[in-house]
Amino acid sequence: MDTARSYMPKYPKLSSKDVEKILMKYGFELVSQKGSHRQFKGIVRGRKRRVTVLADRKSFHPKTLKSMIRQSGLTEEEFFTSGKK
């Protein structure tokens, strides 16, 4: 088995509401919604960012979560530590 292909990072299970709270904590604002896709805009490290979050999800596939993190411009550490209280 090719370990490079099968490696999938272990992310905590986050719901849509969890992801939205994390984004809002970093100053993102909901700017648009079409169907179940919500668009959040924000500025991270001086760059404009737009993140698409699927509404009403109990959890996300790791690749989907990784894509939202990449879109946000945050590091994985910033993203996941901001959600913990």
Secondary structure, DSSP 8 states (H G I E B T S, - for coil): --HHHH---------HHHHHHHHHHTT-EEEEEETTEEEEEEEETTEEEEEEEETT-S---HHHHHHHHHHHT--HHHHHHHS--
